[in-house]
């Protein structure tokens, strides 16, 4: 399946299933490096993996191709909040407010 710029997230496949939606909150570098970061509140889909992405709360947003996308991706090292959206039956089995530990 082709990746969608700004809507596809690479994750650790040993922890997450591909195709699962996730709400991402944080910030993103502006395309102009001299401008401040912008807020990011977006629905993405876990659609890719990456060799350097290890752990439950790690991810890599796919920004697309070209100089603009490369500028964003090259400066994207932000902390944020990732909320995995699951069907009620699965979420119920995991327990109330199941969370993964946040690495320090």
Secondary structure, 3 states (H helix, E strand, C coil): CCCCCCCEEEECCCCCCCCCEEEEEEEECCCCCCCCCEEEEEEEEEEEECCCCCCCCCCEEECCCCHHHHHHHHHCCCCCEEEECCCHHHHHHHCCCCCCCCCC
